[in-house]
Amino acid sequence: MSTDASAARPTVTVSTFVAQPPERVWVELMHPGARWMLGANVETDYRVGSPVTFEGNFFGRQFQDHGTVLECERPRVLRFTHFSPTSGLEDVPENYHDIRITLEPEGDGTRLRVEQHNIASSEHAAHVEREWTQALRTVAHSDGCRRA
C-alpha cells in the first residue's frame, strides 16, 4: 500500500503478471460476464462520461455500487469513479474512489495494475488491498480455481 502525498486519504496500488497479451486480458476484463470486481456484475458501455454500476452479493449482502467512466484507452487503460452506498459515507464526489486499471506489455504477457485513490481510512485501505489482490489473482488465473 502506498499513500498519495497530494491527498489526505490513502491510495492502494496492486499489480500482477498475467501470461496473456494485453488485448486478451482487456477482453477478459470487459467481457459482459466477467466477475473480477468482487464477483460483481459490471454494467457500462465504457465510454467516457458513461455510468458504471457494480451489482452483486458480498458475504450475503446485496450491493449496487456506482460511478462514472473517466478514461478508456483500449487495451491499455480504464479509469472510473466508484462509490459504495454500503460504506456508510455520504454520496458526494469527495467520497468517490478514483480507480485506474492499466495493462502494460511485459515479456510474453501483461503487467496488470490497479490504483485506487481516495480511500476513507488506512484500515479500509488494507481491506481494499486484499480485495484487489484477490481480484487480480482471479484475472491472472492464479487464485487456485480451475476454469473450463
N, C-alpha and C positions, 0 to 999 in steps of 0.2 A: 504494500500500500504506500502511496506517496501522497504528499499534501501539496496542493497548488498554492504557491506563495502569494498569488494575487487575490485569493479568496479566503474568507474566514472558515469556509466549510471544506471538509476533506474531499480528496479525489482518490479513486481507486483505478489502477491500471493492471490488467491481467492479459497475458498472451500465451499462445500455444502454437506448436508447429502442426500443420495438417499436411499429410502426404498426398496432396492433390493440388493441381494448379489453381490459381485464384479464381478463374472462371468457373470451375467446378464447385469450389467452396461457396462462391457467391450464389450459384443456383441452389445449393443445399440450404443456405440461409434464407433465401427469398421464396422458396417453394411454399405454396399455399398451405400445405400440411405440416410444415416444419414446426417443431416444438422445442426449439433450443432455448427459448426465453421462459425458463421455469415451467416448461410444459404448456405454456400459454399458446392460444391460437392468435397469431399476429395478423391483423387486418389493415391493409393500406394499399395504395397504388404506387407508393414510393416516389411520388412527385413532390418536389419542394413546395412546402406550404400545405400539403395534404395532411389530414388527420391520420393518426395511427392508434389502434386500440390493441390491447393485450387482454384476452379473456381466458379464464381457466379456473382451476381448482387447486389451491395450495394448502396442504395439510387439512383437507376437509372444508376449507372456506372458499366460496366462490369469490372471484375478483374480476374487476374490469378496470384496468389501468388505461391511461390515455396520454397522448402527446401530439406533437407535430413533426413532420419530416423537415429537417433543416438543410440537409445536403445529401445528394445521392449521385455518386460517380461510379457507375457500373464498370468493372467489377472490383473497385478499389475502396470506396468509402461510403458508409451510411452513417448519418448523424441525425439524431432526433431528440426531442424533449420527451420526458417521461414523468408522469405523476401517478401516484397510487393513493386512492382515497383511503385505503387501509392504513396509511401512515399516521393518520390522526392529525396531519397538518392541514392548514387552510389551502384550498385550491386556488393559489395565486402564483403568478410566474416566478416569484422568488423561491418557491418551494419545488419547482420542477427540476429534475435531474437533466443534465446535458450528457447524452451518451453518444460516443463516437466509436464506430467499428471500422477498423482498417484491415485490408488484406494486401500484403506485400509479397511478391515472389521471393522465395528463399530456397536456393538449391533446386531440388526437384519437387518442391512443394510450396506451401504458403505459410507465412507468419500471420496469424490471426490475432489481432489486438483489440481490446475493449478498454476504453477510458470512460469512467462515469464521474462527472463533476457535480458539485453542489449537494453533497450528501449531508444529511442533518447532523450527524454526530460521528465521533470516532468509533463508538460501539456499533452503530449502524454500518459504518464503512467496513468493519471487519466482517459483518454478516454479508454485505454486498460482495466483498472479495470472494468469500466462499461460494456464493451463488454463481458468480461469473466463472470461477474456476471450474465448477461442475458443468455449467452451460458449454464452455469451450471444450471440455473433455468429451461431451456428447457430440459436438460437431466434429471433433478430431477422431471420433470412434475409439477413444482411449478410456472410456468410462466402464469398461468391462462387460458391456451389453453386446450380445450377438445381434446382428442385423441380417436380414434376408438379402 
